[in-house]
Amino acid sequence: MTSQLLYFTDEQAPALRLAAACGLPAAAVERHRFPDDELRLRLPLAAGEAPADTLVLYRSLDRPNEKLVELLLVAGEARRLGARRLLLVAPYLAYMRQDIAFQPGEVVSQKVVGQFLAGLFDAVITVDPHLHRIATLDEAIPHGDALSLSGAPLLAGLIAARVENPLLVGPDAESRQWIEAAAATHGFDYGVCSKVRHGDRDVEIALPALAVRGRAVVLLDDVASTGHTLARAARLLGAAGAASVDVAVTHALFADDALQLLGEAGVREVWSSDCIAHPSNAVSVAPLLAEALGRLGVGAG
């Protein structure tokens, strides 16, 4: 059984780190955009050549709308050409946030996208999916293998190396699972803020009942998008006497002026995993992903 990792050139660096970690040959999918915005994609095959028996497609689904079309096209052609097994490595998995309809007729994107991916791939591997009201990823992706990994221990190791006696703080109740996992790894002190959201950029934050004066605080979360929640928490921590405030996140979406906003709020350093390519990337999830692929019988992980 032959295996190969496929990637798109905009994600070449993290894809090649994964290929090296699990001992897979890797090649890029050729991509061309026509003037009408349609895409022409080509698998890296010579004339008359069949694809590998197992294809691992690396595609992180930040800014996902066009990428979901890419997955549809690549998976469909790979199956048509004879690939027996298709695995998706999506370090960031989009559309997991909305798991119920809040208004009649509202699309429950988690169920739709989950079914879509389940129909294309035999397995999906991701890191820290943003799940609210379900316990496991296979509830969202109901067929095949759905593996959800945690970047919290990797970020905890980074924090331990860079911050002396840190205090971990989660910006809201949803961050508790990541805070507790990271704190347990190194025995860090931790607490979780409470949050009331009035809109995408309008949030109220209350600090946990912790002594933060003089402490080196690290705000830890799975994803940062606008940065407003983290910035509000950073300002409160600074006002409460924190010696420093840093930010560590698994997924660095950081839309618009989010990094500037965090700097203005007093954040010293921002660290992220390479699940999404960003200048703040400070830790690679390739070993984590390689181990998961190994559990599925792919590569040397």
N, C-alpha and C positions, 0 to 999 in steps of 0.2 A: 504494500500500500504506500503510494507516494503522497507527500504533503507539501504544500507551498503556502506562503503568506503573501497576500496581495494588499496593496495600499495605494493611496492617491498621493501625488507628489507634495501637496501642501502639508501632509503628515508624515513625510519621509523619515524624519529624525526619530520620533517615538516608535514608529513601525519597525525601523531597523534595529532599535534597541531591543524590542521584543523578539524579533527574528533571531538576533544574536543570543538572547537569553534562553531561547528554547531550541536553538539549533535548526531553524528552518530556513530553506532558501526563500528569498523574497524578491518580488518584482512589482513594478508600478503598473497600475491601470492607466492606459492612455486616455486622455480626456480632451475633447475639443468642444467649444461652445459656438454654435451657429449664430448668425446675426439675429435670428428670431428667438434666441435664448434656449432653443432645444440643444440637447447634449448628444455628442457622438462619443461612445466609450468603446475601448478595445481591450480585451484581455491580452496579456503578454504571451502570445502563442505564435509559433512559426506555422507556416503553411502545412496543413494536414495534421498538426500536433493536437493531441487531446489534453485537456487540463488534468492536473493532479487529481488523484482519487479524493483527497481531502483538501479543500481550499479554506484557508482562514482569511477572512476579510477584515482588515483593520480600518475602522471608520468611527471616529468619535463624533457624536451627534449634537454638538453645539451648532447653532444656526442651522437647524435640521431640515428645513423644508426641501431644499434642493438635494440634500444628501439622501433623504428617504427615496427620492426618485432614482438616484444612483444605485442604491441597494436593490431596488426592484429590477433595474436593467441588468446589473452585473449578475445577480443571483439567477435571474431567468435565463441568461445566456449560458452561464456556467452549467446549469442543469441540462440545457438543451445540448451542450457539447459533451456531456457525459460525466460531469463531476458527481461523485456518489454522496459526498458529505460536505456540507457547507456550514461553517462556523463563523459567527460574527463576534468580533472583539470591539465593543463600543464602550470605551472607558467612561464617556459621559453618555447617558441614555436620556433622550429628550421625551417630553410629553408624558412623564410619569406623575406630574404634580396633580393633574385634575383626574380624580378617581370617582367622583360622583357628579351628578347634574345639580347645580344650584338653582337653575331656572328651567322650566319646561322646555324640552327640545334642545337643551344645551348639550354639545357633544362631549362625551366622556372620553377624552383623548387617550387616557391610559389604556382603556380596553381596546380601542380601535387600533392604536399603534402596536400594542402588545400582540394582538391577533395578526396584524400585518407581518411583524417580524417572525412570529411563530410559523407563518405560512411559507416564509422564504428560507429559514435557517433551521438546521438541526440542533443548534445550540447557540445561546447568546451569553456572553460574558461581559459584565459591566462592573463599575466601582461606585459604591455609595449612591445607588439610585434614590431619587427623592420620593420615597413612599410615605403616604400619610396614614391611610386607613386600612392598609393590607400589611400582613406580616412578612410575606415572602414574595420574591420576584416571580416565582412560577404562578402566582395568582394573576399576575398581569400578562405573562407570556406562558400560555397554558399548555403548549406542546413542546416536546423536546427538552433539552437541558437548559435551565436558566440559572446562571451562577452570579450571585451578588457578592462582591468582595468589598472589604473595608480598607480605606486608605488611612484610617485613624492611627493605627500603630506606626505606619511609616512617618506620618507627621509628628507623632509623639517622639520618635527617635531623633528627628530633625530638631525639634524644640529642646530636647534634652542636651543636644550637642551645642546649641547656640544660646540658651538662656539658663542662667543659674537660678535654681529654686523657683521655677515658674508657677504661677497660679493660672490654671486654665478656666476660662469663662466662656460659656455658650451664650450666643445672643438671644436665644429664644428656646421655648420648651422642645421644639422639634430637634434641636441640636444635642439634646441630652444623651442620646445613644452614642454619638461620636465622642462627646466629652468623656463619658464614663469609660468607653473603650480605650481612649488615649490615656486617661488618668491611670487606669489600672495597669497599663504597660510599665509605667515608671513610678507609680506611687505619687503622682502629682496631686496637690490640693486642687479642688475645682468647685465651680458653682454655675448655675444657669439663670440667666435673666428671664423675666417675664415680658411679654410683648403684646401690644394691641395694635393691629394693622388697620388703618383707615383707607389705605390705597397703596398702589405700587411704590410710591415714594413718600408716604405719610405714615409713620409708625411712632408709637410711644413705647418706651423701654423703662423697666424698673430693674435696678441691680439686685442681685441676690444678697442675702444677709451674710456678707463676708467682710473680713477686715482686709481691705485692699491697699491701705496707706503703706507706702514704701515697697510694695510688691511689684515684681516684674510680671505683668499680666499678658497672657496670650489669648486672644479671641479665636476660638476654633469653631469651624462649621463645615458642612459638606459642600456648600455652594455659595458663591458671592456673585450677585448680579448687578444691581444698581449701587450696592455698597451703603445704602442709607441706614439699614439696621445696624451694621457694624460701626458706621460712623457715629450714630447716636450713642451706642454703647461705649465707644471709645471716649467720647466727650464726657460721659458720666463717670467713667473710670478715672479720667484725668482730674475731674473736679473732686473726686473722692480721695485723691492723693496717690494714685498709682505712680510708681517710679518710672514705668515705661509701659507702653501698650503696643504689642505686635499682633499681626493677624496671620493665621494659617488656615487654608481652605483646601479641600480636595479639588474642587472645580472652579477655576478662575474664569468665570464668564466676564465679569467686570465691564459692563456696558458703559458707553459714553465716557463721562468724566469720573468714573467710580474711584480710580486710584488717586486722582487729585482730591476728591472729596475725603478719602481716608487720611491723606496727608494733612489736610486742613483740620481734621478732627484730632490730630496729634498722634496718629499711628506712625511708629518708627520704621518697622519693616513689614513687608507683606511676602508670605511664602505660600507656594501652591505646589500641587503635584503636576505632572505633565499629562494628566488626563486630557487637558485642553492646553494647546500651545499658548504660552503667555510669557512675557518677560519676568514674571514673578516665579516661574517654575524653579523649584529647588530640590525636588525629590522625584525619582522615576518609579513608576508603578510596573515597569517591565518585569521584575522578578515575581511580583504578585500575579501578573497575568500569565507568565510562563508556567508557574506552578499550577494554575487553574487549567491551562491547556494540557499539562501533563496528566491531570486527573481525568481528562477526557481522552487520553491515549494519543495525544499529539505532541511531537517534539520531545525534548529531553527534560522537560519540567517535571 
